[in-house]
Amino acid sequence: MLKVLSTYSIKGGVGKTALAVNLAYALWEAGKRTLLIDLDPQGAAAFYFLIGPAEKFRMKDPRSLAGGLRQNIRKSDFPGLDILPSNLAYRRLDIVLDRMEKPRKQLRLVLDTFQNDYDAIVLDAPPNITLLSENIFRASDLILVPVIPTVLSRRTFEQLLAFFLSKGLPAGILVPFFSMTHARNKMHREIMESLPREYPAFLKTAIPYSAEIEKMGLRRMPLLAYAAGKPPALAYRALCTEILAHLDPAPQTD
């Protein structure tokens, strides 16, 4: 059954796209036919795979939206891992969705058309709360939320949680994790200790701040593909293993 995982944060620059890229790679490594969809108009996720912007297409109804997205799918250098790049025109998706019936559920209907082609879809979401964001929330089986261990980043996570509760969305699909952490920073250590006590959904693995992660932009590939033995890659590997366990939980024993 097709699984849809999204990486999302109200804030930009918190490691959302880096996770989307490495998670898509980890899913591919696990033998899952994977599609990475870059919905952020900046197009960084596709850039990491040496893929340019999507071609423009008319987005006037669900059929043309699904067809237009499908015609833009590109193969990556890793057979079985495909990329659907972004385009600046995607900033108009909110307007397009608002004109359709059931405007908050259209993305899931579109993604369901990929049911026979892929085992997993990873969505790199834009950093805001819009109609497109609500579509992403309703289309996702899991939403991975990077949280820098700072007061403001904690606040944005709590704002997202409050939004879910106000809209009757299932807060259980929100899966936060600590990102861009500094072990020597006292505030980081304190928040990383206290916040999971309040929100047990936090994944156990934290992603450290590292220049090695920033080199993804130079290498134009996932960190897991070129630095598998280095500490930041090991952290991403552990994080992705936790996420995969959420998708395929071990059977309960008596």
Contacts in CASP RR format, 6 or more apart in sequence:
PFRMAT RR
TARGET T0000
AUTHOR 0000-0000-0000
METHOD contacts of the structure
MODEL  1
MLKVLSTYSIKGGVGKTALAVNLAYALWEAGKRTLLIDLDPQGAAAFYFL
IGPAEKFRMKDPRSLAGGLRQNIRKSDFPGLDILPSNLAYRRLDIVLDRM
EKPRKQLRLVLDTFQNDYDAIVLDAPPNITLLSENIFRASDLILVPVIPT
VLSRRTFEQLLAFFLSKGLPAGILVPFFSMTHARNKMHREIMESLPREYP
AFLKTAIPYSAEIEKMGLRRMPLLAYAAGKPPALAYRALCTEILAHLDPA
PQTD
2 111 0 8 1.000
2 112 0 8 1.000
2 114 0 8 1.000
2 115 0 8 1.000
2 118 0 8 1.000
2 119 0 8 1.000
2 120 0 8 1.000
2 121 0 8 1.000
3 119 0 8 1.000
3 120 0 8 1.000
3 121 0 8 1.000
3 141 0 8 1.000
3 142 0 8 1.000
3 247 0 8 1.000
4 108 0 8 1.000
4 111 0 8 1.000
4 120 0 8 1.000
4 121 0 8 1.000
4 123 0 8 1.000
4 139 0 8 1.000
4 140 0 8 1.000
4 141 0 8 1.000
4 142 0 8 1.000
5 23 0 8 1.000
5 120 0 8 1.000
5 121 0 8 1.000
5 122 0 8 1.000
5 123 0 8 1.000
5 140 0 8 1.000
5 141 0 8 1.000
5 142 0 8 1.000
5 143 0 8 1.000
5 144 0 8 1.000
5 243 0 8 1.000
5 247 0 8 1.000
6 122 0 8 1.000
6 123 0 8 1.000
6 124 0 8 1.000
6 125 0 8 1.000
6 136 0 8 1.000
6 137 0 8 1.000
6 139 0 8 1.000
6 140 0 8 1.000
6 142 0 8 1.000
6 143 0 8 1.000
6 144 0 8 1.000
7 16 0 8 1.000
7 17 0 8 1.000
7 19 0 8 1.000
7 20 0 8 1.000
7 23 0 8 1.000
7 122 0 8 1.000
7 123 0 8 1.000
7 124 0 8 1.000
7 125 0 8 1.000
7 143 0 8 1.000
7 144 0 8 1.000
7 145 0 8 1.000
7 146 0 8 1.000
8 16 0 8 1.000
8 125 0 8 1.000
8 127 0 8 1.000
8 133 0 8 1.000
8 136 0 8 1.000
8 137 0 8 1.000
8 143 0 8 1.000
8 144 0 8 1.000
8 145 0 8 1.000
8 160 0 8 1.000
9 15 0 8 1.000
9 16 0 8 1.000
9 127 0 8 1.000
9 145 0 8 1.000
9 146 0 8 1.000
9 147 0 8 1.000
9 156 0 8 1.000
9 160 0 8 1.000
10 127 0 8 1.000
10 128 0 8 1.000
10 129 0 8 1.000
10 156 0 8 1.000
10 159 0 8 1.000
10 160 0 8 1.000
11 127 0 8 1.000
11 152 0 8 1.000
11 153 0 8 1.000
11 156 0 8 1.000
12 127 0 8 1.000
13 127 0 8 1.000
14 146 0 8 1.000
14 147 0 8 1.000
14 148 0 8 1.000
14 153 0 8 1.000
14 179 0 8 1.000
14 180 0 8 1.000
15 146 0 8 1.000
15 179 0 8 1.000
15 180 0 8 1.000
15 207 0 8 1.000
16 124 0 8 1.000
16 125 0 8 1.000
16 127 0 8 1.000
16 146 0 8 1.000
17 40 0 8 1.000
17 44 0 8 1.000
17 45 0 8 1.000
17 48 0 8 1.000
17 124 0 8 1.000
18 207 0 8 1.000
18 213 0 8 1.000
18 216 0 8 1.000
18 223 0 8 1.000
19 144 0 8 1.000
19 146 0 8 1.000
19 179 0 8 1.000
19 207 0 8 1.000
19 236 0 8 1.000
19 239 0 8 1.000
20 36 0 8 1.000
20 38 0 8 1.000
20 45 0 8 1.000
20 122 0 8 1.000
20 123 0 8 1.000
20 124 0 8 1.000
21 36 0 8 1.000
21 45 0 8 1.000
21 48 0 8 1.000
21 49 0 8 1.000
21 124 0 8 1.000
21 216 0 8 1.000
21 222 0 8 1.000
21 223 0 8 1.000
22 222 0 8 1.000
22 223 0 8 1.000
22 224 0 8 1.000
22 236 0 8 1.000
22 240 0 8 1.000
23 122 0 8 1.000
23 144 0 8 1.000
23 240 0 8 1.000
23 243 0 8 1.000
24 34 0 8 1.000
24 36 0 8 1.000
24 81 0 8 1.000
24 122 0 8 1.000
24 222 0 8 1.000
25 78 0 8 1.000
25 81 0 8 1.000
25 222 0 8 1.000
25 224 0 8 1.000
25 225 0 8 1.000
26 224 0 8 1.000
26 236 0 8 1.000
26 237 0 8 1.000
26 240 0 8 1.000
26 241 0 8 1.000
26 243 0 8 1.000
26 244 0 8 1.000
27 34 0 8 1.000
27 81 0 8 1.000
27 119 0 8 1.000
27 120 0 8 1.000
27 122 0 8 1.000
27 240 0 8 1.000
27 244 0 8 1.000
28 34 0 8 1.000
28 78 0 8 1.000
28 80 0 8 1.000
28 81 0 8 1.000
29 224 0 8 1.000
30 244 0 8 1.000
31 119 0 8 1.000
32 118 0 8 1.000
32 119 0 8 1.000
32 120 0 8 1.000
33 80 0 8 1.000
33 117 0 8 1.000
33 118 0 8 1.000
33 119 0 8 1.000
33 120 0 8 1.000
34 80 0 8 1.000
34 81 0 8 1.000
34 82 0 8 1.000
34 118 0 8 1.000
34 119 0 8 1.000
34 120 0 8 1.000
34 121 0 8 1.000
34 122 0 8 1.000
35 73 0 8 1.000
35 82 0 8 1.000
35 83 0 8 1.000
35 84 0 8 1.000
35 114 0 8 1.000
35 117 0 8 1.000
35 118 0 8 1.000
35 120 0 8 1.000
35 121 0 8 1.000
35 122 0 8 1.000
36 45 0 8 1.000
36 46 0 8 1.000
36 49 0 8 1.000
36 81 0 8 1.000
36 82 0 8 1.000
36 83 0 8 1.000
36 84 0 8 1.000
36 121 0 8 1.000
36 122 0 8 1.000
36 124 0 8 1.000
37 69 0 8 1.000
37 84 0 8 1.000
37 121 0 8 1.000
37 122 0 8 1.000
37 123 0 8 1.000
37 124 0 8 1.000
38 44 0 8 1.000
38 45 0 8 1.000
38 46 0 8 1.000
38 83 0 8 1.000
38 84 0 8 1.000
38 85 0 8 1.000
38 86 0 8 1.000
38 124 0 8 1.000
39 86 0 8 1.000
39 90 0 8 1.000
39 93 0 8 1.000
39 123 0 8 1.000
39 124 0 8 1.000
39 125 0 8 1.000
39 126 0 8 1.000
39 132 0 8 1.000
39 136 0 8 1.000
40 86 0 8 1.000
40 124 0 8 1.000
40 125 0 8 1.000
40 126 0 8 1.000
40 127 0 8 1.000
41 86 0 8 1.000
41 87 0 8 1.000
41 88 0 8 1.000
41 90 0 8 1.000
41 91 0 8 1.000
41 126 0 8 1.000
42 86 0 8 1.000
43 53 0 8 1.000
43 85 0 8 1.000
43 86 0 8 1.000
44 124 0 8 1.000
45 83 0 8 1.000
45 85 0 8 1.000
45 86 0 8 1.000
45 124 0 8 1.000
46 52 0 8 1.000
46 53 0 8 1.000
46 54 0 8 1.000
46 74 0 8 1.000
46 83 0 8 1.000
46 84 0 8 1.000
46 85 0 8 1.000
46 86 0 8 1.000
47 217 0 8 1.000
47 220 0 8 1.000
48 216 0 8 1.000
48 217 0 8 1.000
48 220 0 8 1.000
48 221 0 8 1.000
48 222 0 8 1.000
49 76 0 8 1.000
49 77 0 8 1.000
49 83 0 8 1.000
49 220 0 8 1.000
49 221 0 8 1.000
50 77 0 8 1.000
50 220 0 8 1.000
50 221 0 8 1.000
51 74 0 8 1.000
51 76 0 8 1.000
51 83 0 8 1.000
51 85 0 8 1.000
52 74 0 8 1.000
52 85 0 8 1.000
53 85 0 8 1.000
53 86 0 8 1.000
53 87 0 8 1.000
53 88 0 8 1.000
54 72 0 8 1.000
54 84 0 8 1.000
54 85 0 8 1.000
54 86 0 8 1.000
54 87 0 8 1.000
54 90 0 8 1.000
55 71 0 8 1.000
55 72 0 8 1.000
55 87 0 8 1.000
56 87 0 8 1.000
56 89 0 8 1.000
57 64 0 8 1.000
57 67 0 8 1.000
57 68 0 8 1.000
57 71 0 8 1.000
57 72 0 8 1.000
58 64 0 8 1.000
59 65 0 8 1.000
59 68 0 8 1.000
59 89 0 8 1.000
59 92 0 8 1.000
59 93 0 8 1.000
59 96 0 8 1.000
60 96 0 8 1.000
60 99 0 8 1.000
61 100 0 8 1.000
62 100 0 8 1.000
62 106 0 8 1.000
62 109 0 8 1.000
62 110 0 8 1.000
65 96 0 8 1.000
65 106 0 8 1.000
65 110 0 8 1.000
66 109 0 8 1.000
66 110 0 8 1.000
66 113 0 8 1.000
69 84 0 8 1.000
69 110 0 8 1.000
70 113 0 8 1.000
70 114 0 8 1.000
72 84 0 8 1.000
72 85 0 8 1.000
72 87 0 8 1.000
73 82 0 8 1.000
73 83 0 8 1.000
73 84 0 8 1.000
74 82 0 8 1.000
74 83 0 8 1.000
74 84 0 8 1.000
74 85 0 8 1.000
75 82 0 8 1.000
75 83 0 8 1.000
76 82 0 8 1.000
76 83 0 8 1.000
77 221 0 8 1.000
78 225 0 8 1.000
82 118 0 8 1.000
90 126 0 8 1.000
93 131 0 8 1.000
93 132 0 8 1.000
94 130 0 8 1.000
94 131 0 8 1.000
94 132 0 8 1.000
97 103 0 8 1.000
97 104 0 8 1.000
97 106 0 8 1.000
97 107 0 8 1.000
97 131 0 8 1.000
97 132 0 8 1.000
97 135 0 8 1.000
98 131 0 8 1.000
100 106 0 8 1.000
102 109 0 8 1.000
103 131 0 8 1.000
103 135 0 8 1.000
104 131 0 8 1.000
104 134 0 8 1.000
104 135 0 8 1.000
104 138 0 8 1.000
105 135 0 8 1.000
105 138 0 8 1.000
105 139 0 8 1.000
106 135 0 8 1.000
107 132 0 8 1.000
107 135 0 8 1.000
107 136 0 8 1.000
107 138 0 8 1.000
107 139 0 8 1.000
108 135 0 8 1.000
108 138 0 8 1.000
108 139 0 8 1.000
111 121 0 8 1.000
111 139 0 8 1.000
114 121 0 8 1.000
120 247 0 8 1.000
123 136 0 8 1.000
123 139 0 8 1.000
123 140 0 8 1.000
125 132 0 8 1.000
125 133 0 8 1.000
125 136 0 8 1.000
126 132 0 8 1.000
126 133 0 8 1.000
129 160 0 8 1.000
129 163 0 8 1.000
134 167 0 8 1.000
136 143 0 8 1.000
137 143 0 8 1.000
137 164 0 8 1.000
137 169 0 8 1.000
137 173 0 8 1.000
138 169 0 8 1.000
140 173 0 8 1.000
141 173 0 8 1.000
141 247 0 8 1.000
142 173 0 8 1.000
142 175 0 8 1.000
142 243 0 8 1.000
142 246 0 8 1.000
142 247 0 8 1.000
143 173 0 8 1.000
143 174 0 8 1.000
143 175 0 8 1.000
144 175 0 8 1.000
144 176 0 8 1.000
144 177 0 8 1.000
144 243 0 8 1.000
145 157 0 8 1.000
145 160 0 8 1.000
145 174 0 8 1.000
145 175 0 8 1.000
145 176 0 8 1.000
145 177 0 8 1.000
146 176 0 8 1.000
146 177 0 8 1.000
146 178 0 8 1.000
146 179 0 8 1.000
146 180 0 8 1.000
146 207 0 8 1.000
147 153 0 8 1.000
147 154 0 8 1.000
147 156 0 8 1.000
147 157 0 8 1.000
147 176 0 8 1.000
147 177 0 8 1.000
147 178 0 8 1.000
147 179 0 8 1.000
147 195 0 8 1.000
147 202 0 8 1.000
148 178 0 8 1.000
148 179 0 8 1.000
148 180 0 8 1.000
148 181 0 8 1.000
149 178 0 8 1.000
149 181 0 8 1.000
149 185 0 8 1.000
149 187 0 8 1.000
149 188 0 8 1.000
149 189 0 8 1.000
149 191 0 8 1.000
149 192 0 8 1.000
149 195 0 8 1.000
150 187 0 8 1.000
150 188 0 8 1.000
150 191 0 8 1.000
151 187 0 8 1.000
151 191 0 8 1.000
154 191 0 8 1.000
154 195 0 8 1.000
157 176 0 8 1.000
157 199 0 8 1.000
160 174 0 8 1.000
161 171 0 8 1.000
161 174 0 8 1.000
161 199 0 8 1.000
163 169 0 8 1.000
164 170 0 8 1.000
164 171 0 8 1.000
164 174 0 8 1.000
165 171 0 8 1.000
172 201 0 8 1.000
174 201 0 8 1.000
175 201 0 8 1.000
175 203 0 8 1.000
175 243 0 8 1.000
175 246 0 8 1.000
176 199 0 8 1.000
176 201 0 8 1.000
176 202 0 8 1.000
176 203 0 8 1.000
177 202 0 8 1.000
177 203 0 8 1.000
177 205 0 8 1.000
177 206 0 8 1.000
177 207 0 8 1.000
177 239 0 8 1.000
178 192 0 8 1.000
178 202 0 8 1.000
178 206 0 8 1.000
178 207 0 8 1.000
179 206 0 8 1.000
179 207 0 8 1.000
180 207 0 8 1.000
180 208 0 8 1.000
180 209 0 8 1.000
181 188 0 8 1.000
181 192 0 8 1.000
181 206 0 8 1.000
181 207 0 8 1.000
181 208 0 8 1.000
181 209 0 8 1.000
182 188 0 8 1.000
182 208 0 8 1.000
182 209 0 8 1.000
183 189 0 8 1.000
183 208 0 8 1.000
192 206 0 8 1.000
195 202 0 8 1.000
196 202 0 8 1.000
203 239 0 8 1.000
203 242 0 8 1.000
203 243 0 8 1.000
204 242 0 8 1.000
205 235 0 8 1.000
205 238 0 8 1.000
205 239 0 8 1.000
205 242 0 8 1.000
206 235 0 8 1.000
207 213 0 8 1.000
207 232 0 8 1.000
207 235 0 8 1.000
207 236 0 8 1.000
207 239 0 8 1.000
208 231 0 8 1.000
208 232 0 8 1.000
208 235 0 8 1.000
210 231 0 8 1.000
210 232 0 8 1.000
212 223 0 8 1.000
212 227 0 8 1.000
212 230 0 8 1.000
212 231 0 8 1.000
212 232 0 8 1.000
212 233 0 8 1.000
213 223 0 8 1.000
213 232 0 8 1.000
215 223 0 8 1.000
215 227 0 8 1.000
216 222 0 8 1.000
216 223 0 8 1.000
219 226 0 8 1.000
223 232 0 8 1.000
223 233 0 8 1.000
223 236 0 8 1.000
224 233 0 8 1.000
224 236 0 8 1.000
224 237 0 8 1.000
224 240 0 8 1.000
227 233 0 8 1.000
228 237 0 8 1.000
END
